[in-house]
Amino acid sequence: MKLTIERAALLKSLAHVQSVVERRNTIPILSNVKLEGRAGQLSLNATDMDLDILEAVPADIAEPGTITAPAHTLYDIVRKLPEGSQVELEQSGGDGQMTLRSGRSKFTLSCLPVEDFPVMSGGELPHSFTLAAEELKALIDRTKFAISTEETRYYLNGIFLHATESNGVPVLRAVATDGHRLARIEVPLPEGAAGIPGVIVPRKTVGELRKLVDEGAVEVTVSMSDSKIRFAFGDAVLTSKLIDGTFPDYERVIPSDNDKILEVDCKLFSQAVDRVSAISTEKSRAIKLSVEKGNLTLSASSPENGSAMEEVEVSYDSAPMEIGFNSRYLLDILGQVEGESARFAMSDAASPTVVREVADGSAIYVLMPMRV
């Protein structure tokens, strides 16, 4: 194989594929990226056996061929080359080494046999539909903060994506929860998505997908089966195994009869929560909300730091009440509200609170209270 490619183009693709590669691998070939040069383009392929990325980039191919090279090392080298430079990759003979030249720099990297590289991106996926990149961004951004990191409840370690109905209208819905908070967001159901199985997309896949969507794609083609999901856009294809588990019945957690309605300016409230929470202990991050007609008092105290209190003007007409929350969880949810005001529907100090954006009904957040 022999080819020449612009540093910027190679670096961009390597940045995508190397982030799929785990830093520590018991199987050596999984530390490598597969490079295939033919027909005017270089294809880069990396996998961790659960997630697979394949990306093509234009290159000047002198001799077609396929090799594998250490992903992180190759990325580091290309990253440190001068901007605007040309990179020449060459492997000649069967010596198991690749030479990289750029300007006066020359690197020789050890390669592993191509035959050892696992194939994951093939296979038929029966369900397929196209989603606008902006809608996919919204589904990810407004739920991913609530994905659980607790490995024992592995079925919560991702976003639950499924087709359902909302007020009689077909929607594509994404849900994530870690048991303390829940995020639910929906977009109109794309054509072809009606019969899709409910799937749990793993946290790592969500992260990699979000990076790729930012690269300016307009549409994403989503294909899935019961065990795999594939996202194709532009020159990149991301294929992932799905989490094999049953997502809990989240509808049971969303209260429908919370009657104490509080409306608050989102920005002012976020800033007040942020300030008052500076006092709360690092471990609990507890903050108390005392609400009465037209007024909300936020307070926090800790034995080592002292106490804090701030008042915020709100719209509230129900009976006075006090409720405690984890301030970080509260800020996470407020950070998702794009409009000016947020609506809190509360019941009592021990029941879950429902948070919505006043101007946009497509997203619902549920937050469990804390004892304070």
Protein Blocks (a to p, Z undefined) as FASTA:
>chain_A
ZZdddfklmmmmmmmmmmmpcfbdfblklmpccdddeehiacddddehlaccdddddddd
fbgcdddddfklmmmmmmmpcehiacddddedjeopacddehjbccddddddfklpccfk
gccdfbacdddfklmmmmmmmmmmmpcfbfklmmlncccdddddeehiacddddddehja
ccdddddddehilmpccddddfklmmmmmmmmmnopabdcddddfkbccddehjbccddd
ddddddddfklmmcfkbcbdcdddfklmmmmmmmmmmmpcfklopacddddehiacdddd
dfklopaddddddddfbdcddddddfklmmmmmmmpmblbdcdddfbfmbccddddfklc
kbccddddddZZ
